[in-house]
Amino acid sequence: MNAALRIRTTAILAAFALALTGCFVSPGKFTSELVLEEGGAFSFTYDGEIFFLGLSDLAQMEAAAEEFEADECYTDNYDVRDCTETELAEQRAEWDAGAQERIAKAQKEAEDMAKMMGGIDPTDPEAGEKLRELLLRHKGWERVEIKGNGVFDVRYVASGNLSHDFSFPVIEGFPAGTTFVEVILRDENTVRVNAPGYSAQEDANPMSAMMGGMMGLASLGSLGENANNIPNMPSMEGTFTIVANGAIRANNTDEGSTTSPRGEVLTWEVDGSTQNAPTALIKLAD
């Protein structure tokens, strides 16, 4: 297998390994806001793109990776040489002998992916529409529009009282994969806000980290014409804002909080290079 194809195949397999562990949902371009009021009242909005790996062109590239490609042949001095017809025929025969095993593997992966997507088969031409309908059945999803290549334009709104922890997104039938934002209740009317999905840090958002690596691969000259086979992935670029009626005890913004008529305001500008996931500890007003 030549070096370019090997790199491409490795990237694809890494993508599917992440997908099959649930780490396959990532933000695109977005704005997001969390408002924390006195007494525990809150509202949360997410407005922008969400990317689902399983419905992207990248997912369909696995078939391309399974096409026969002859391995390189070498001289006794380990220099690359042209393969003989006999050697090519032997390689092809070995490839053909594994056809049934590859078919079974592909079917198993499709079944596993469907389990990760609430029973939606990603190879179904209507998979995007079925996912759209699934999301719209959930309370809070006010807008879900298909943009293509696994990207959806959405608006999600939630509000209420923080009687329990809150996280986004939560999708029926989907595994608990990467969480964009989570609000964790503590004693004494204090909350911890973490936004692991709004960073490219590997242990916070494996999906974004993998996508950053994929985009880096596309720019490598060694890929040659194969660079065109890596589809354009949506890049994370957005703003996360917390408005709090209370005392901000800790946060990792660059500038700290500002004061507004609505309360204390924390703002993070994030993109694919953001390493530190937004976080804050807030004592709410009674």
N, C-alpha and C positions, 0 to 999 in steps of 0.2 A: 504494500500500500504506500503511495507516495506521501510526502510530508504534508502537503496541503490538505489532502483528503483525510489524513490521520487527525490533523488539528480540527477540521470541520466535524468529523465523526465524534471525536472526544467531546467537543462543545455540545453537540446534540445530546449525547448520552448524559452529560452533566445536567442539561436542562431537564431531561425526562426523570433523572434521579431526584431532582428537586421537586418536580411536579408530583411524583408519586409519593412524596412525603408530605404533601400538602402545601409546600412553599411555592405557590404558583399564581398568587394574586399580588399585584403591585400597583401603586399609584402612577399616574402619568402627570399631565398638567392639571393643577388643582388649586383651590382655595379651601381652607378648612378653619372652622372657628368653634371654640368651646367657651360657653358663658356659664360662670358659676355664681349663683346669687346667694344672698343670705338665707339661712335656713335649709340649704341643700337643694334648692331649685336649680335646674340646669337646662341648657339647650345646646345642641351640637349640630353642626352642618358640615357636609362634605359636598363640594360642587366642582365637578371636573371629570377627568378620565380615570378609569380603572382598567387594568390590563389583566386578561386571563390567558396564561401561557397555553393552556390546553386547546384554545380556539385560534391560536396564531399560526402563521405560515411556518414558524419554527417547528411546531408540532408535526406539520406535514413533511418536513425535511427528512424525517427518519426513513421514509421510503427511498429517498434519493441516496441516503447513506447505505442502503442495502443493495444498491446496484453493483454488479460485478466490476471489480477493478483489479487488474493483475498486480501482484507484488513485484517489487524490483528484483532483478537478478544481478549477481555479482561475479566478478572474476576471482581467481584464487587469491588475488591481492586485495580483495574487498572493494574493488572499483565497480561502479554501476555499469552494466552492459545491457544490450538488448536481449530479451528472453528469446529462446528458440521456440519454434512452433510446438515442439513436444512439451516443453516446460509450460507454455501457455495452455495447452490442452489439458495437462495434468492439473493445473490450478483451476481451470474451468470445471473439470470433472469433480474436484473436491468441493467447489462452490455449489454445484448443482446437487451434490449429495446431501448438502445441509439445507435444502430448500424447505422441506417439511418442518424442520426444527425452527427455521426462521419464521415461517407462517404461524406456527403455534405460539411462538414468542410474541409476534405482533398482535395476535388475537388476545393473548393474556394481558398485554400492555393496554390495549383498547378497553378491555373489561375493567382493569384496575383504574384507568383514567375516568371511566364512566362512574365508578364508585366514588371517586374523589369529586365528582361534579354533580352530585345529587341524582345520579342515574342518567344523566344526559350523555349520550354517546358523542364524543367530539368529532367523529367522522361523519355524523349525520349532517347533511346540508342545512337542515333546520336547527342545528344545535344553538346557533346564536340567538335565534328567535325564541327558542325554548328557555334559554337562560334569561333572556329579557323578561319573559312572562313569569318565570320563577321569582325574579327579583321584585317585580311589580306586585306580586302577591304578598310580599312582606310589608308590614307597616313601616313607614318612613321613607320608602323609595319613591320619591315624587316624580322623578324623570329617569328613564333608562332608554338611551338611544344607541343603536349599533353603529359604530364607526368603521368596523372592519378590522381584520387581522388581530382579533382578540381584544380590541379596544372598545369600551363602552363609555359614552358620555352620560354621567348620572348626577342626580341631586338627591341627597339623603338628608333628612331632618328628623331629629329626635329631641324630645323635651320631657320634663317630669321632675320628680324629686329623687335625689340620690339615696334611696333606701337600700341599694345594693350596688355592686360594682357594675361598670358599663364598659363595653368594648365595641369597636367597629373595625371591619365589617363582620357580621354574623349571618351566614346564609344556610338555610335549611338543607340538610343532606350533605353539606360540605364539611370536611375535617377542620379542626381548629388549627389553621395554618398561621401565616403571618398576620398579626394584628396591627392595623394602622395606628389606632389610638385606644388607650385603656385608661379608665379612671378608677382608682382603687381607694376604697374607703378605709380610713383609719379612725382610731379613737379620738375623742375631743374635737369632733367636727373638722378633722383635717383630711385632705385628700392628696394622693400622689397621682400625678398625671404623667404617663409615659406615652411616647409616640414612636414605637420601634419601626413602624412601616415608613416613617418619614426620614429615613437615612439609608445609606449604602453600607453601613457597618455589617459585616458578615454575620455576627451573632445576633444582630437586631433584625435585619431584613435580608436573608440569604437570596431572595429573589432579585432584589435590586443589585446586590453584589455580583450575582451571576450575569445579569444583563449588562453591567458595566464591563465585565470581562468579555462578553460577546461582542460589544461594540469595539473594544480594543482589538479583538481578533480581526474584525473587518478591515482595520486599517493596516494590517501587517502586509508588507509587500510579498512575503513568502506565500501568501494565499493565492496570488495571481488572479486568474479568472474565477476561482472558487470564492473570492471575496464577494462576488455578486450573488452568490447563493445564500448568503446570510441576510435575511430580510431586515429592514429597518425596524428596530424595536422602539417603542415609545420611551422617552427619557423622563425620569421623575423631575418635576420642576414645580414648586408650589410655595404657598405661604400658610403657616399654621399659627393661629392667634388664640390666646387665652385671655378672656376678660374676667376678672375675679373681683367680687365684692368681699374682700377679706385681706389678710396679711400674707404676702408671698415670703415664705421662709427660705426657699432655695429654688434656683433655676439655672439653666445653662445657656441662656441667651447671650449674645455678644454685648448687648448694650444694657441689659437689665430691664426693669419695668418702667413704663411711663404712666402718668395719671390722666384719666379722661373722665367725663361726666358719667360714664358707664361703670367705672371702677379702674383697678390697676390692670394694665395691658402688657402682655408678653407676646413678642412676635419672633418667629423663626422663618427665615428664607432658606429653603432646602432644595437640593438638586442631587444629581447622581454622584457628586463628590462629597456630600455631607457624611461625615464619619460619626458624629455624636448625635444620637437620637434625642429629640426634644424631651425634656423632663422638667417637672416643677413640683414643689411641695407647697401646699396652700392651706392656711388656716381660715376657714370660712367665717364670715360674720354671723353671729347668732341671730 
